[in-house]
Structures are given as C-alpha cells and as structure tokens.
Amino acid sequence: MTSRQYVHLPTEVLILIAKFIFEDWRTEYPSSQVTLQRFCLVSRQWYSVGIELLYYRPQLGEGNSFSLFTNTVCPPIRSRKRNVDLGSLVHDLNLSVLVHHSSNSLTARLLGRVRKNLKSFAAPRISFSINSLAPLAKCKELSHLYLGLVAEPIPFYALKKAINSLDKLEILELSPSMFITDDGSSEDWPSSLKYLRVGGRFDVEKMSSFRWPPQLEILMNEQLRTTLTKLTFHRLNRKMFEEGPSEILSALIALKYLRIPIDLLDDLCILPSFYQAPPMSIRELELTAPYDENFSTEIDTDGLCEVLKTNLSRVCYLGISHACLEIIPEASHAKIDKWVWKNIDKCPEEELDALFDMGLNVMDPEPLL
C-alpha cells in the first residue's frame, strides 16, 4: 500500500495561487468560493494563506451559505469563543441577494461582528431596520453603503446621525422607502461623501433649506432622471464642477427647460459639439451672466450652430441675457436663429404649444441666479 506524500510549496507560491482563485470570483461564482474553502482545508500553511481571502468578500446567495456564515462569524452568545476574529476579515458584505434569510436582530449582530474592517455593505431587503444603525455607526472603515433595496422606512434623521461620523464614507445609496426632509438637526454629513443616490420622497417645503453634503460631486435619483423637466443652476452650484466637466444632462432624459450661466456650457459638456444618440431632450435653453466675472471668451458661432444641429437639435428657444452679448455678439444672432428655427420645423405641434417662446431672443430683464 502506497502512502501519500505531502509536497511542501513555498508560501509565496501559495499566495499567488490563492489570489488567482480570489480574483476570478466574477466569472467562476460560486465555485471560486468553494475552491478557496477547499484550499484552506489542505493544511495549516494553506489555511493561513487563504483564510483572509475566503472571508474578504463572502458569497452568500446560494443554498445555506448565509446560515453557515453567520454561525461561524457570529455564533450564539454562549458558544465557545474562537481564537481568530473571522468577522474582522470581512471587507465587502453584500446581503442584497437575501430576502427572508435573516432577521432584524441577526443583521444588526452581524454588522457588529464585521465592523472592524468593513469597507462596503449592501443591506438586505427585509431584515435591515433601525436596529442596525447602532452597529453601522461603528463601521469606521466603511466607504460604500448601499440601502437601495431596504423596504422598512427608516427615519432620515436617524440614518444621518448614524453615519455622520463615518469619515471614510464616499458613496451612499438611499432606500426608496425613505422620506427625505430637513429636520433642523445639527448633524453633519460624512466629511468624505461625494456620491449620493437619492431614493424615496422629498419634503418639497423643506428643500429650499435642505443642507446637501458639502463635498458632493454626483447626485443621482432614478425618479429625477426620468421625470425632471426644469433645471436652473444657481451661483452656489459652481463648486460642483471644480473636479471637471459633468455629463449629467445626458442622464436627465425628460429635461425640457435649462437655465445656466453661459460659462457652464463646457462644464456641462454642451460645448464643443459631439454626436449623441438620441440628442438631449432640452427644448428651452437660457444663457445668463457667467459665474466668472472675468469670463469674456467669445463663443465661436459655427461651434454653437453645430451644437444646435447635433446634441441640442431639439432646442426651439434660445434665450440670451444682456450680460452675454459680448460672448455671443448680436452680429451672429441671425445665423444662430436660423438653426433654432430648423429645429422648430421638426418639433411636434403639441410640444411647440407648451413653449414660452421660440427662436433666439435677448432676455430682458436679466434672470436672477
């Protein structure tokens, strides 16, 4: 009878093998998870190499994997304490694939066990509640919080209070069941928050005083994307474009009216002309005084006409303030107006009836921004 002989591999080689299995998780799910589990069972050396990757991003959507995971990471209170804090190895926890697998108390307890190094968390639909906010507030390494599927209405002020000390949080996606209002509290937003996806309903009466995150670069809401028809950029919005141009207008598929300072044409990717299919939905465009008082660059007439033929080929009204006449000289207005009227000729009658005016006009008085 032949005996099995164990072949020792250098730890450096095992690390490369484990990383190869781990990085292939997107194409091999769930077998990569199973392979890593088997990898860890070979010997103590293999276990020490693979255990961190096994728990880094647990895949919990198949069979009884969630119950096995929770029994290991957060066993019953009276069970024997483990020598290794397996919860601290979890960096990315996605529970969005779960429905009735957990309970409010179990989800809260699980968050408490994985809080040390958790960087990304996607909440489950059913079992994430106000009970989970206390352990969530202790996840100091968290950079991405996804609440987009949460069914239970969680008070906006309670969530904001829970996350305001998460200094590394950059991405927040809110629940569609949330009512967003300005409650007058002094709680600040997380200092690093840059991306906010808004769900739920707005308290319209409080929006004028609502305090948005000061470092916000991107705000997206599926309702706004498909229903917003009018948009005006206030002077206080200038800091939104300090990091570079934004293609936000392409996402607003119902937008009909846009009023902006003229020096935002580049920042909003309106100029220079580019081919976009379909073109922007804007019917009325008003250009007001530039944010920058020293902005005096004359806009190329041919470039503006080209825009009216391509990505702004639905614009039927172009309003220009008196403060813009040095940037778009009156001598060029007739040529620009010609292209606006070509757009009018292609516009359905029912949409023309809804317009305030048509063609190119010099606005008077100057709209206040």
Residue pairs with C-beta under 8 A, 6 or more apart in sequence:
6 43
8 45
11 45
11 49
14 45
14 46
14 49
14 50
15 49
17 39
18 36
18 39
18 49
18 50
18 53
19 53
21 32
21 35
21 36
21 39
21 53
22 32
22 36
22 53
22 56
24 32
25 32
25 33
25 57
25 59
28 35
29 59
30 59
30 61
30 62
30 65
32 59
33 54
33 58
33 59
33 65
36 50
36 53
36 54
37 54
39 46
39 49
39 50
39 54
40 46
40 47
40 50
40 51
40 54
41 47
51 84
51 86
51 89
52 89
54 89
55 73
55 86
55 89
55 90
56 89
56 90
56 91
56 92
57 90
57 91
57 92
57 94
58 65
58 69
58 90
58 93
59 65
60 66
60 69
60 94
60 95
60 97
60 98
60 101
61 97
61 98
66 98
66 101
66 102
67 101
70 102
70 106
70 110
72 86
73 86
73 87
73 90
73 110
73 113
73 114
74 87
74 106
74 109
74 110
74 112
74 113
75 82
85 116
87 113
87 114
87 115
87 116
88 114
88 116
88 117
89 117
90 114
90 117
90 118
91 117
91 118
91 119
91 120
92 118
92 119
92 120
93 110
93 114
93 118
93 120
93 121
93 122
94 120
94 121
94 122
95 102
95 107
95 121
95 122
95 123
95 124
95 127
95 128
96 122
96 123
96 124
96 125
96 146
96 148
96 149
98 124
98 125
98 126
98 127
99 124
99 125
99 126
100 126
101 124
101 127
102 110
102 124
102 126
102 127
103 127
104 127
104 128
104 129
104 131
104 132
105 131
106 127
107 123
107 124
107 127
107 128
107 129
107 131
107 132
108 129
108 131
108 132
108 134
108 135
109 135
111 118
111 121
111 132
111 135
111 136
111 139
112 135
112 138
114 139
115 135
115 138
115 139
115 140
116 141
117 141
118 139
118 141
118 142
119 141
119 142
119 143
119 144
119 168
120 142
120 143
120 144
120 146
121 136
121 139
121 142
121 144
121 145
121 146
122 146
122 149
123 132
123 145
123 146
123 147
123 149
123 150
124 149
124 150
125 149
125 150
125 151
126 151
126 152
128 147
128 150
128 152
129 152
129 154
130 152
130 154
130 155
130 158
133 154
133 158
133 159
133 161
133 162
134 162
136 142
136 145
136 162
136 163
137 161
137 162
137 163
137 165
137 166
139 166
140 165
140 166
140 167
140 168
141 168
142 166
142 168
142 169
143 168
143 169
143 170
143 171
143 192
144 169
144 170
144 171
145 163
145 166
145 169
145 171
145 172
145 173
146 171
146 173
147 154
147 159
147 172
147 173
147 174
147 175
147 178
147 199
148 173
148 174
148 175
148 176
148 197
148 199
149 175
150 175
150 177
151 175
151 177
152 177
153 175
153 177
153 178
153 179
154 175
154 177
154 178
156 178
156 179
156 180
156 181
156 183
157 183
157 185
157 187
159 174
159 178
160 185
160 187
160 189
161 185
161 187
163 169
163 172
163 189
163 190
164 187
164 188
164 189
164 190
165 190
166 190
167 190
167 191
167 192
168 190
168 192
169 190
169 192
169 193
170 192
170 193
170 194
170 195
171 193
171 194
171 195
172 190
172 193
172 195
172 196
172 197
173 196
173 197
173 199
174 180
174 196
174 197
174 198
174 199
174 200
175 199
175 200
176 199
176 200
177 199
177 200
178 199
178 200
178 201
179 200
179 201
179 203
180 198
180 200
180 201
180 202
180 203
180 210
181 202
181 203
181 206
181 210
182 203
182 206
182 207
182 209
182 210
182 211
189 211
189 212
189 213
189 214
190 213
191 215
192 215
193 213
193 215
193 216
194 213
194 215
194 216
194 217
194 218
195 216
195 217
195 218
195 220
196 212
196 213
196 216
196 218
196 219
196 220
197 219
197 220
197 221
198 219
198 220
198 221
198 224
199 221
199 222
212 219
216 240
217 240
217 243
218 246
218 248
220 251
224 252
225 251
225 252
225 253
225 254
226 253
226 254
227 254
228 252
228 254
228 255
229 254
229 255
229 256
229 257
230 255
230 256
230 257
230 258
231 252
231 255
231 257
231 258
231 259
232 258
232 259
232 260
232 369
233 259
233 260
233 261
233 264
233 369
234 369
235 261
235 291
235 369
238 291
240 246
241 264
241 267
245 266
245 267
245 268
245 269
246 267
246 268
246 269
247 269
248 268
249 255
249 258
249 268
249 269
249 270
249 280
249 282
250 269
250 276
250 280
252 281
253 281
254 281
255 280
255 281
255 282
256 281
256 282
256 283
256 284
256 354
257 282
257 283
257 284
257 286
258 282
258 284
258 285
258 286
259 285
259 286
259 288
259 319
259 367
259 369
260 268
260 286
260 287
260 288
261 287
261 288
261 289
261 290
261 291
261 369
262 287
262 288
262 289
262 290
262 295
262 299
262 321
262 324
262 327
262 328
263 290
263 291
263 292
263 295
264 270
264 291
265 271
265 287
265 299
266 272
270 307
270 311
270 312
271 299
271 303
271 304
271 307
272 303
272 306
272 307
273 303
273 306
273 307
273 309
273 310
273 311
274 310
274 311
275 310
275 311
276 310
276 311
279 310
279 311
279 312
279 313
279 314
280 311
280 312
280 314
281 314
282 312
282 314
282 315
283 314
283 315
283 316
283 317
283 347
283 351
283 355
284 315
284 316
284 317
284 319
284 355
284 356
284 357
285 312
285 315
285 317
285 318
285 319
286 318
286 319
286 320
286 321
286 363
286 367
287 318
287 319
287 320
287 321
287 324
287 328
288 321
288 323
288 324
288 363
288 366
288 367
288 369
289 321
289 323
289 324
289 366
289 369
290 323
290 324
290 327
295 327
296 326
296 327
297 327
298 326
298 327
298 328
298 329
299 327
299 328
301 328
301 332
301 335
301 336
304 328
304 332
304 336
305 335
305 336
305 338
305 339
308 315
308 318
308 336
308 339
308 340
308 342
308 343
309 339
309 342
313 343
313 346
314 343
314 347
315 340
315 343
316 340
316 343
316 344
316 347
316 351
316 352
316 355
316 358
316 359
317 340
317 355
317 356
317 357
317 358
317 359
317 361
318 336
318 337
318 340
318 359
318 360
318 361
319 357
319 360
319 361
319 362
319 363
320 328
320 333
320 360
320 361
320 362
320 363
321 362
321 363
321 366
321 367
322 362
322 363
322 364
322 366
323 366
325 362
328 336
330 362
333 360
333 362
336 360
337 359
337 360
340 358
340 359
340 360
341 358
341 359
344 352
344 358
344 359
352 358
